[in-house]
Amino acid sequence: MEHHIAEATRAEIERTGLIGRLEIPRLQLAVVAEEGDDRSTLRRAAGHVPGTSLPGEPGNVVVAAHRDTLFRPLQDIRPRDQVRFVTPDGAFEYEVVRIEIVKPSRTEVLASGPEGEATLITCYPFGFVGPAPQRFVVRAARIDR
C-alpha cells in the first residue's frame, strides 16, 4: 500500500480548516469534514479529531459528528460498507470491518494500528434525548483501489 504525507490536505487545513468530504455511498451520506472536534466545528461539519492521521496516511483517521444531524445515517451502517474521503490529495477508500457501542471512557478506539484505518464516532443511542450515555464506533480498514 502506498503511504504518503497529506501535504495538500495539510495546506488546505491551514488555509480554510477543511479536510474534504466524507462519503458513505450505500447510506447516501456525504458530509464536509473540517479539522477540529470542538462544539462550533461539530455544529456545522463532521470533525477530524486533531492529532489523528489524515486520509491516506498510515494510522487512524478519526472523525466525529452528531448522531441527530450529520451522522444519523450511521444507524444503518453494515460491515463491508465503503467509506470514502475526498481530499486535496485524492480520494481514499476504506471498508467497514467492525461496529461497536462503547462507554465514552473507551479512548483506545482512537489508537492507531500499523495500517491505514478510519474510525467514525457518534453518540448512542441514536434516538436518545439529551446527552447520550454511550458512543457508536465504526472502524474501517483502508483498501487499495
Buried (B, 14 or more C-beta within 10 A) or exposed (E): EEEEEBEEBBEBBEEEEBBBBBBBEBBEBEBEBBBBBEEEBBEEBBBBBEEBBBBBBBBBBBBBBBBBEBBBBBBEBEEEBBBBBBBBBBBBBBBBEEBEEBEEEEEEBBEBEEEBBBBBBBBBEBEEEEEBEBBBBBBBBBEEE
